[in-house]
Amino acid sequence: MAETSRMDDQEARLRNQLLLGLRGDERAYRVFLQDLSARLRAFFRKRLTSLPDEVEDLVQESLLAIHNQRHTYDSGMPLTAWVHAIAKYKLIDFLRRRARHDGLNEILDEEMTLDQAEDAPSAGTRRDLAKLLEQLPERQRLPIIYMKLEGRSVEDTAKLTGMSASAVKVGVHRGLKVLAAIIRGER
C-alpha cells in the first residue's frame, strides 16, 4: 500500500513539473528533466546489464524525444505510461540497430514484451495500462493481454480467443500500433 502511494506521489510530482514547464516555468521543467533522467537511467540499466556503456546515450535520446514530443502529452493521461512508451521505443530501436550488427536477437525478443515478469509493475502502472487497453477493441486487446502481458503463445491465445493464429498476430500488431498512437497523443 505504501509503495503504491509512493508511486502515485512520484507520478503526480513529475506530471506537475512537466505541466508547469509546459506553461513556461523553466525551473520546474529543469527539475522534471533531472528527475526523469534518474528514472530513465534506472530503466535502461535494468535492461542493458550487459551493455552499460549504452545507458547514458539512451537516456539522452529519450530525453530529447520527450522534449521534442512534449506538446503531444495529454494531461488527462498518465505521464509515466507516455514516458515509458517513448523509452521503450528508444530501447527497441537501439536493440534493432544492435541486432543487425551483433546478432542480439535474443535480447530484442525479450524487450518486445509490454511488461516483463521481473518488472513487477506497480498498481499505478497496471491501472494506467488497463485504461489504455480499455480503448482497444476486443480483437486487439485480448491478444495483447494473453501474449504480451501473460506470455502465452500464439496458439494458446488463438484457442482462448477463438481467433486464427494469423488473426491473433494481426491483433497484437494493430493493437500495439494503436496504443503507441494513443500514448503519443495522435488518437
trRosetta pair geometry for C-beta under 8 A, 3 or more apart (Angstrom, degrees):
i j d omega theta_ij theta_ji phi_ij phi_ji
1 4 5.9 -52 -152 32 31 111
1 5 6.5 30 151 -16 63 106
2 5 5.6 -54 -150 38 35 114
2 6 6.2 37 151 -22 67 105
3 6 5.7 -53 -147 35 31 112
3 7 6.4 30 154 -18 64 105
3 122 6.7 -144 140 -129 100 104
4 7 5.7 -55 -148 37 31 110
4 8 6.3 31 153 -18 65 107
4 122 6.3 152 -108 -179 62 101
4 123 4.3 -3 -115 36 118 128
4 124 6.4 149 -154 -31 76 88
5 8 5.7 -54 -146 38 30 111
5 9 6.3 34 152 -21 64 105
6 9 5.6 -52 -149 34 31 114
6 10 6.5 32 152 -19 64 104
7 10 5.6 -51 -148 35 33 112
7 11 6.3 36 152 -20 65 104
7 122 4.3 151 -106 175 173 163
7 123 7.2 149 62 47 141 76
7 124 4.7 -158 122 13 120 134
7 125 7.6 -76 173 -23 145 86
8 11 5.5 -51 -147 36 33 114
8 12 6.3 32 154 -19 65 106
8 124 5.4 177 -75 -80 72 133
9 12 5.8 -55 -146 38 30 110
9 13 6.2 29 155 -20 65 108
10 13 5.8 -54 -144 37 29 111
10 14 6.2 26 159 -15 65 108
11 14 6.1 -59 -147 40 26 107
11 15 6.0 25 157 -19 63 113
11 78 6.7 -39 -160 -156 131 93
11 79 6.2 158 -162 48 78 102
11 80 5.4 -71 -112 -22 99 118
11 124 5.9 -153 -30 175 149 153
12 15 5.7 -57 -143 39 27 112
12 16 6.1 29 158 -21 64 109
13 16 5.8 -56 -147 36 27 111
13 17 6.4 28 155 -19 62 106
13 35 7.4 -122 119 -175 110 169
14 17 5.8 -56 -150 35 30 111
14 18 6.4 28 154 -17 65 105
14 32 6.4 103 -155 -137 65 82
14 35 6.0 -147 -100 108 90 134
14 36 6.6 105 -142 -72 118 89
14 79 5.6 -168 107 105 108 148
14 80 7.2 87 73 -66 147 82
14 83 8.0 -53 152 -22 143 153
15 18 5.9 -57 -151 36 30 109
15 19 6.3 26 155 -16 66 109
15 75 7.6 112 -173 -145 107 77
15 79 4.3 -162 -87 -21 87 140
16 19 5.8 -56 -144 39 29 109
16 20 6.3 29 157 -17 65 106
16 28 7.7 -97 128 -164 73 126
17 20 5.9 -56 -148 38 28 109
17 21 6.2 30 152 -20 63 109
17 28 4.8 -167 -150 177 66 86
17 29 7.0 149 162 -88 84 29
17 31 5.3 -117 -142 90 134 100
17 32 3.6 171 127 -75 118 94
17 35 6.9 111 41 30 167 137
18 21 5.5 -58 -150 38 31 114
18 22 6.3 33 153 -22 67 104
18 28 8.0 -131 -37 140 13 102
18 29 7.3 71 -122 -113 40 69
18 32 5.0 127 -69 -140 63 150
18 70 7.1 -156 -164 -148 105 108
18 73 6.7 -44 151 100 138 169
18 79 6.3 159 21 -128 149 138
19 22 5.6 -49 -146 33 33 113
19 23 6.7 26 153 -12 62 105
19 75 6.1 68 -99 -116 117 122
20 23 5.8 -63 -154 41 34 107
20 25 4.0 -32 155 44 95 140
20 28 3.6 -25 97 113 126 167
20 29 7.2 -142 95 -48 80 69
21 24 7.7 162 -174 24 30 9
21 25 5.7 -85 -83 69 39 79
21 26 7.3 74 -130 -110 78 22
21 28 5.0 -142 -56 98 76 92
21 29 2.7 112 -129 -80 121 91
21 30 7.9 163 -106 -8 119 46
21 32 5.4 -82 -24 11 145 144
21 70 7.7 -76 107 -169 115 148
22 29 7.7 134 -36 -88 43 112
22 70 6.4 -164 -92 152 100 115
22 71 7.7 140 -136 -95 113 54
22 73 7.7 -126 -72 58 146 121
25 28 3.9 34 113 20 121 117
25 29 6.4 152 92 -18 67 86
26 29 5.6 -59 -147 39 32 111
26 30 6.2 35 155 -22 68 105
27 30 5.7 -53 -148 34 30 112
27 31 6.5 29 153 -16 64 105
28 31 5.7 -55 -149 38 32 111
28 32 6.3 41 149 -26 64 104
29 32 5.3 -47 -148 31 34 119
29 33 6.5 33 154 -17 65 102
30 33 5.9 -54 -151 37 31 109
30 34 6.4 30 151 -18 64 107
31 34 5.6 -54 -145 38 33 112
31 35 6.1 30 157 -16 67 107
32 35 6.1 -59 -146 40 25 106
32 36 6.0 21 157 -16 63 114
33 36 5.6 -57 -139 42 28 111
33 37 6.2 41 155 -32 63 102
33 63 6.1 72 -151 -150 98 119
33 67 7.6 22 -100 -75 120 106
34 37 5.6 -46 -150 23 29 116
34 38 7.1 28 154 -16 59 99
35 38 6.1 -55 -161 31 34 109
35 39 6.8 27 148 -13 66 108
36 39 5.6 -58 -150 40 38 110
36 40 6.0 37 154 -19 71 107
36 63 6.9 134 106 -105 118 91
36 66 7.0 -133 155 103 155 170
36 83 6.7 -129 -143 -143 116 145
37 40 5.8 -57 -144 39 28 109
37 41 6.1 34 155 -25 64 107
37 59 5.9 65 -150 179 75 123
37 63 6.4 5 -88 -77 84 133
38 41 5.7 -51 -146 32 29 115
38 42 6.7 28 155 -16 62 104
39 42 5.9 -55 -153 36 32 110
39 43 6.3 36 149 -23 65 107
39 83 7.8 39 103 135 133 144
40 43 5.3 -52 -147 35 35 117
40 44 6.3 24 159 -11 69 106
40 58 7.6 -158 162 118 108 86
40 59 4.7 129 113 -126 120 81
40 62 5.3 -178 -146 82 143 146
40 63 7.0 -137 20 -54 167 86
40 83 7.8 -109 -76 168 98 113
40 87 5.8 -157 -128 -110 94 132
41 44 6.2 -60 -147 42 26 102
41 45 6.1 28 156 -22 64 110
41 55 6.2 67 -147 162 69 116
41 56 7.6 12 -115 -92 98 59
41 59 5.3 8 -76 -90 72 138
42 45 5.8 -52 -139 36 28 112
42 46 6.4 32 160 -24 62 107
43 46 6.3 -63 -160 30 22 111
43 47 6.9 -2 155 0 59 114
43 84 7.7 -161 -129 -122 148 74
43 87 5.7 17 119 157 153 152
44 47 5.9 -71 -148 47 34 101
44 48 5.5 -9 169 15 75 119
44 54 7.6 -130 171 107 123 83
44 55 4.5 145 114 -137 121 80
44 58 4.8 153 -120 87 149 134
44 59 6.3 -118 13 -58 147 80
44 87 7.4 -122 -58 -172 91 113
44 91 6.8 -166 -111 -92 85 111
45 48 6.6 -76 -126 56 21 83
45 49 7.2 61 169 -83 60 61
45 52 6.9 30 -129 -124 80 83
45 55 5.4 28 -74 -119 69 144
46 49 7.3 -14 -169 -52 22 92
47 91 6.3 7 108 -149 152 144
47 111 6.5 78 -167 -104 127 109
48 51 4.3 -68 -176 65 103 92
48 52 6.6 153 118 -81 96 37
48 54 5.7 -109 179 69 154 110
48 55 5.8 -175 72 -74 133 83
48 58 7.5 149 -15 8 154 151
48 91 7.9 -143 -48 -137 110 105
49 52 7.1 2 -158 -62 30 87
50 107 7.9 -120 47 -88 127 139
51 54 4.5 1 145 16 110 122
51 55 7.6 152 111 -40 76 74
51 98 7.8 -31 -102 -135 163 159
52 55 5.8 -24 -164 -11 50 118
53 56 7.8 -51 -178 23 40 97
54 57 5.6 -62 -163 42 55 114
54 58 6.0 50 146 -21 83 108
54 94 6.7 128 172 -179 132 140
55 58 6.0 -66 -154 39 29 107
55 59 6.3 31 153 -23 68 104
56 59 5.4 -47 -146 31 36 115
56 60 6.4 33 156 -16 66 104
57 60 5.9 -58 -152 39 31 108
57 61 6.2 31 152 -19 66 107
58 61 5.5 -50 -140 38 34 113
58 62 6.1 35 158 -20 66 106
58 87 7.7 75 159 -155 104 80
58 90 5.7 134 -157 133 87 119
58 91 6.4 50 -154 -86 139 69
58 94 5.9 -43 -94 -47 111 158
59 62 5.9 -60 -151 38 26 110
59 63 6.3 25 153 -18 64 108
60 63 5.7 -52 -143 37 31 110
60 64 6.3 33 157 -19 64 106
61 64 5.8 -57 -150 36 28 112
61 65 6.4 27 153 -17 64 107
61 90 5.1 152 110 -152 116 130
61 94 7.8 151 55 -61 161 115
62 65 5.7 -54 -147 38 32 110
62 66 6.1 32 154 -19 67 107
62 83 8.0 69 171 -171 115 80
62 86 6.0 120 -152 125 85 101
62 87 4.8 26 -130 -102 141 74
62 90 4.8 -120 -78 12 84 164
63 66 5.6 -53 -144 38 31 112
63 67 6.1 34 154 -20 65 106
64 67 5.6 -52 -146 37 29 112
64 68 6.2 24 156 -15 64 109
65 68 5.8 -57 -143 42 29 108
65 69 5.9 3 163 3 66 116
65 86 5.2 175 112 -173 124 118
65 89 7.9 -155 165 80 166 115
65 90 6.4 -155 6 -68 151 119
66 69 6.2 -70 -137 53 23 94
66 70 6.4 56 155 -69 62 82
66 83 6.3 20 -109 -121 129 82
66 86 5.6 131 -74 110 81 164
67 70 5.8 -19 -152 -28 28 115
69 72 4.8 -40 180 27 85 119
69 73 7.4 105 129 -40 81 78
69 86 6.9 -173 55 -103 145 135
69 184 6.6 -74 -165 -146 136 84
70 73 5.8 -29 -165 -4 48 115
72 184 5.3 -21 151 172 147 61
72 185 3.6 -178 177 40 82 132
72 186 7.3 -11 -154 -47 124 69
73 77 7.5 -139 -173 60 67 106
73 79 7.0 22 -158 -117 128 79
73 82 5.7 91 -122 159 88 167
73 185 6.5 -112 -71 -51 10 136
74 77 4.4 63 80 5 102 111
74 82 7.8 174 35 -80 74 138
74 185 5.0 161 -36 -108 96 100
77 81 6.7 -97 160 65 100 120
77 82 6.2 101 111 -50 119 114
77 131 7.9 174 -137 116 76 134
77 182 7.7 161 -113 153 151 90
77 183 7.4 -176 153 -123 153 52
77 185 7.9 -149 19 -84 144 82
78 81 4.3 76 83 6 109 109
78 82 6.9 -179 96 -9 59 85
78 124 7.4 152 -139 166 140 94
78 127 8.0 130 -64 96 147 88
78 128 3.9 -58 24 -121 161 123
78 131 7.3 129 -10 52 114 141
79 82 5.7 -61 -155 38 36 111
79 83 6.1 29 154 -14 72 109
80 83 5.7 -54 -140 43 34 109
80 84 5.8 39 157 -25 67 109
80 124 7.1 64 45 126 146 117
80 125 6.7 -84 112 -94 131 83
80 128 6.6 -146 72 -35 96 173
81 84 5.6 -51 -140 37 27 114
81 85 6.4 31 157 -23 61 104
81 125 7.4 147 -77 -138 83 66
81 128 4.3 -160 -53 156 127 132
81 129 6.9 176 -114 -68 121 59
81 132 6.4 -175 -178 -44 149 135
81 183 6.3 -126 132 -118 91 109
82 85 6.0 -55 -154 31 26 111
82 86 6.8 23 152 -15 61 105
82 183 5.2 168 -114 -170 61 87
82 184 7.9 136 -145 -80 90 31
83 86 5.8 -58 -154 36 33 110
83 87 6.2 29 153 -15 68 108
84 87 5.8 -57 -145 40 30 109
84 88 6.0 33 155 -23 66 109
84 125 7.8 80 -45 -132 165 110
85 88 5.7 -54 -144 36 28 113
85 89 6.5 29 156 -18 63 104
85 179 7.6 -156 -116 137 134 94
85 180 6.4 166 -175 -121 128 65
85 183 4.2 42 32 148 168 162
85 184 7.6 -120 113 -51 137 72
86 89 5.9 -56 -152 35 30 110
86 90 6.5 29 151 -18 64 105
86 183 7.8 -156 -40 139 74 122
87 90 5.6 -54 -150 35 33 112
87 91 6.3 33 152 -19 66 106
88 91 5.6 -54 -149 37 32 112
88 92 6.2 31 153 -19 66 106
88 111 7.7 172 -157 173 81 94
89 92 5.6 -53 -143 38 32 111
89 93 6.2 35 156 -20 65 105
89 180 7.4 93 -74 -133 128 119
90 93 5.8 -52 -148 36 29 112
90 94 6.4 32 152 -19 63 106
91 94 5.6 -54 -149 36 31 113
91 95 6.2 27 155 -16 66 108
91 111 5.9 -134 131 -172 115 139
92 95 5.7 -55 -143 39 31 109
92 96 6.3 34 155 -22 64 105
92 108 7.3 87 -144 -146 68 83
92 111 6.0 -177 -90 124 73 118
92 112 6.8 86 -118 -94 116 66
93 96 5.8 -54 -148 34 29 112
93 97 6.5 28 155 -17 63 104
94 97 5.9 -57 -152 36 30 109
94 98 6.1 25 153 -16 66 113
95 98 5.5 -56 -141 43 32 112
95 99 5.9 40 156 -29 67 105
95 104 6.4 -113 -160 101 81 121
95 107 5.8 -140 -142 110 121 104
95 108 4.4 159 144 -95 121 82
95 111 5.6 152 -16 47 168 152
96 99 5.6 -49 -141 30 29 113
96 100 6.8 34 156 -22 60 99
96 108 6.4 97 -76 -124 56 133
97 100 6.1 -55 -162 27 31 112
97 101 7.0 8 150 -2 63 110
98 101 6.0 -71 -155 46 35 101
98 102 5.4 -25 170 29 77 115
98 104 5.2 -8 120 31 104 135
98 107 7.9 -27 95 73 129 133
99 102 6.8 -72 -113 60 22 74
99 103 6.6 40 -162 -132 59 12
99 104 4.7 -107 -94 58 69 74
99 105 5.2 92 -149 -72 122 58
99 107 7.6 -155 -79 60 100 94
99 108 5.0 -13 -63 -35 143 141
104 107 4.6 -21 166 31 104 116
104 108 6.1 113 112 -23 82 94
105 108 5.4 -57 -147 39 38 115
105 109 6.2 41 157 -23 70 103
106 109 5.9 -53 -150 33 29 110
106 110 6.6 27 154 -16 62 106
107 110 5.8 -59 -154 37 33 111
107 111 6.2 25 154 -15 68 112
108 111 5.8 -63 -145 40 30 107
108 112 6.5 41 155 -37 64 102
109 112 5.9 -47 -153 14 31 117
110 113 6.9 -47 -179 8 41 106
110 116 7.2 35 174 -102 87 131
113 116 5.6 108 84 -75 128 73
113 148 5.3 161 -150 -156 70 72
113 149 8.0 147 -176 -75 100 29
113 151 7.2 -1 -125 -91 143 81
114 129 7.4 119 151 -138 130 130
114 144 7.0 47 -17 -177 145 100
114 148 4.3 60 6 155 104 124
114 149 6.2 -31 64 -70 118 73
114 176 7.7 -149 -71 -111 109 104
115 119 5.8 -122 -167 59 74 138
115 121 5.6 -43 -146 -36 130 129
115 125 8.0 137 -112 141 127 123
115 129 7.2 -12 -48 -103 136 164
115 148 7.1 89 25 144 74 85
115 149 5.6 28 46 -120 115 71
116 119 4.7 104 63 -13 79 105
117 120 7.6 26 165 -58 45 63
117 151 7.3 -20 -45 -37 109 142
121 125 3.9 -117 -175 90 107 131
121 126 5.3 134 110 -54 119 80
121 129 7.3 8 162 -7 164 138
122 125 4.7 99 52 6 75 100
122 126 7.0 -139 96 -2 41 86
123 126 5.6 -54 -147 39 33 112
123 127 6.2 36 152 -22 66 107
124 127 5.6 -54 -146 36 30 112
124 128 6.3 31 154 -20 65 106
125 128 5.6 -52 -145 36 32 112
125 129 6.2 31 155 -17 65 107
126 129 5.8 -55 -146 39 29 111
126 130 6.2 34 153 -22 64 106
127 130 5.7 -52 -147 34 29 113
127 131 6.6 34 151 -21 62 103
128 131 5.7 -53 -155 31 31 113
128 132 6.6 28 150 -16 64 105
129 132 5.7 -54 -150 37 35 111
129 133 6.1 31 154 -17 68 109
129 149 7.9 133 153 -98 143 130
130 133 5.8 -57 -143 40 30 109
130 134 6.4 42 154 -32 63 101
131 134 5.8 -49 -154 21 29 116
131 135 7.6 30 150 -22 56 100
132 135 6.1 -58 -171 22 38 113
132 136 7.9 33 142 -20 64 101
132 179 5.7 65 164 -136 121 100
132 182 6.2 151 -144 99 93 144
132 183 7.3 8 -124 -64 135 92
133 136 5.7 -51 -164 22 50 114
133 141 5.1 104 180 -138 91 101
133 144 6.7 -156 -123 88 109 132
133 145 6.8 81 -157 -66 149 99
133 179 7.7 -5 -83 -96 56 121
134 141 7.7 56 -94 -116 20 143
135 178 7.6 -158 112 142 104 117
135 182 6.2 115 90 -104 156 155
136 140 4.3 -111 178 88 120 113
136 141 4.1 153 89 -63 114 89
136 144 7.2 45 82 17 170 139
136 175 5.1 42 -145 -137 146 99
136 178 6.1 130 -104 89 95 140
136 179 7.1 -29 -62 -61 122 90
137 140 5.4 80 62 17 75 99
137 141 6.7 -156 93 -7 29 98
138 141 5.5 -59 -125 44 31 108
138 142 5.6 25 180 -17 71 111
139 142 7.1 -31 -115 33 15 103
139 143 7.4 11 168 -6 45 111
139 161 7.8 111 -125 178 54 134
139 163 7.0 121 -141 -89 85 142
139 167 7.3 -71 -165 167 108 105
139 171 5.0 -129 151 -114 72 120
140 143 6.6 -66 -156 40 28 103
140 144 6.4 23 155 -16 65 114
140 171 4.8 -161 -102 -169 47 80
140 172 7.5 156 -152 -77 66 21
140 174 5.6 -98 -107 91 120 96
140 175 3.1 156 179 -79 104 105
140 178 6.6 35 162 28 162 137
141 144 6.0 -67 -154 38 28 109
141 145 6.2 25 156 -20 68 109
141 175 6.5 172 -63 -132 36 138
142 145 5.6 -54 -143 36 33 111
142 146 6.1 23 163 -12 68 110
142 157 7.6 147 134 -164 87 96
142 160 7.5 -158 168 113 118 107
142 161 5.1 136 119 -101 137 120
142 171 7.5 -19 64 152 77 148
143 146 6.0 -60 -139 44 29 105
143 147 5.6 3 172 3 69 117
143 157 5.4 77 -127 172 71 137
143 161 6.5 -32 -65 -37 77 162
143 163 7.3 -55 -67 53 113 151
143 168 4.7 163 -118 -158 127 72
143 169 7.8 -140 -174 -55 148 17
143 171 4.0 114 18 97 145 123
143 172 4.7 -108 127 -58 120 81
143 175 6.7 169 68 5 101 146
144 147 6.6 -65 -128 51 20 92
144 148 5.0 -25 -167 27 63 123
144 149 6.9 56 140 -11 68 100
144 171 7.4 -124 -31 133 77 92
144 172 5.6 142 -78 -122 67 71
144 175 4.8 -122 -44 113 127 147
144 176 6.8 156 -106 -59 120 78
144 179 7.8 117 -130 -30 162 141
145 148 7.3 -29 -73 52 8 83
145 149 5.1 -35 -152 37 46 127
145 150 6.5 37 149 -9 63 106
146 149 7.4 30 -12 51 9 85
146 150 5.3 -43 -148 44 36 123
146 152 4.5 -46 167 42 87 131
146 156 7.0 -159 170 109 122 96
146 157 4.2 144 107 -111 138 97
146 160 5.9 167 -110 67 151 148
146 161 7.2 -124 -3 -39 153 111
147 150 7.3 18 -21 55 8 80
147 151 7.3 35 -173 -122 35 12
147 152 5.7 -84 -90 65 47 76
147 153 7.6 6 -116 176 87 6
147 154 6.9 29 -103 -83 127 54
147 157 5.2 -22 -55 -63 94 150
147 168 7.2 125 -43 167 135 110
147 172 5.7 -38 59 -94 145 137
148 151 7.9 10 -178 -70 9 44
148 172 6.8 143 -34 -143 112 112
148 176 7.8 133 -63 -78 159 113
152 156 4.2 -113 180 88 112 130
152 157 5.2 137 104 -55 119 85
152 160 7.4 16 142 0 166 142
153 156 4.7 97 53 8 80 100
153 157 6.8 -145 93 -4 43 88
154 157 5.8 -60 -149 40 29 112
154 158 6.2 34 152 -25 65 106
154 165 5.0 65 146 -151 114 94
154 168 5.4 148 -157 93 80 137
154 169 6.2 1 -129 -60 127 90
155 158 5.6 -51 -148 32 30 113
155 159 6.6 29 154 -17 63 103
155 165 6.3 -15 -87 -98 56 114
156 159 5.8 -56 -153 36 32 110
156 160 6.3 27 153 -16 67 110
157 160 5.7 -57 -144 40 32 110
157 161 6.0 8 164 -1 68 115
157 163 7.6 -27 131 57 83 109
157 168 4.8 120 106 -148 118 141
158 161 6.4 -70 -139 49 22 95
158 162 7.8 -133 172 49 54 2
158 163 5.5 -107 -135 80 65 69
158 164 6.1 -11 -141 178 121 16
158 165 4.8 -48 -65 -76 147 59
158 167 7.6 109 -118 59 92 92
158 168 5.0 -97 -73 -32 78 138
159 162 7.8 23 -175 -67 23 39
161 168 6.6 141 47 -95 140 99
163 167 4.1 -124 177 92 109 123
163 168 5.2 141 97 -59 123 78
163 171 6.9 8 160 -19 170 142
164 167 4.5 95 53 5 80 104
164 168 7.1 -138 94 -8 43 84
165 168 5.6 -50 -153 30 33 115
165 169 6.7 32 151 -17 64 103
166 169 5.6 -51 -150 36 37 112
166 170 6.3 37 152 -18 67 106
167 170 5.6 -53 -144 40 33 112
167 171 6.1 40 153 -25 65 106
168 171 5.6 -54 -148 34 28 115
168 172 6.6 28 154 -18 63 103
169 172 5.9 -53 -151 34 31 110
169 173 6.3 28 153 -16 65 109
170 173 5.7 -57 -146 40 31 111
170 174 6.0 22 160 -12 68 111
171 174 6.2 -58 -139 43 25 103
171 175 5.8 25 161 -20 63 115
172 175 5.8 -60 -141 40 23 111
172 176 6.2 21 162 -17 63 108
173 176 6.2 -60 -150 36 23 106
173 177 6.5 24 153 -19 61 110
174 177 5.5 -56 -150 36 33 115
174 178 6.4 33 153 -19 67 105
175 178 5.7 -54 -148 36 32 110
175 179 6.3 32 153 -19 66 105
176 179 5.6 -50 -145 37 34 113
176 180 6.4 38 154 -22 64 103
177 180 5.8 -52 -151 33 29 113
177 181 6.6 28 151 -17 62 105
178 181 5.7 -55 -150 36 33 111
178 182 6.4 36 151 -21 67 103
178 187 6.8 13 -164 -20 75 168
179 182 5.6 -52 -148 34 33 113
179 183 6.3 31 155 -17 66 106
180 183 5.8 -56 -147 38 30 109
180 184 6.2 22 156 -12 65 110
181 184 5.8 -59 -143 43 30 106
181 186 4.2 -82 -167 70 84 113
181 187 4.7 71 124 -18 106 113
182 185 7.7 38 174 -71 30 23
182 186 7.4 -84 -64 54 21 70
182 187 4.8 -52 -85 59 63 115
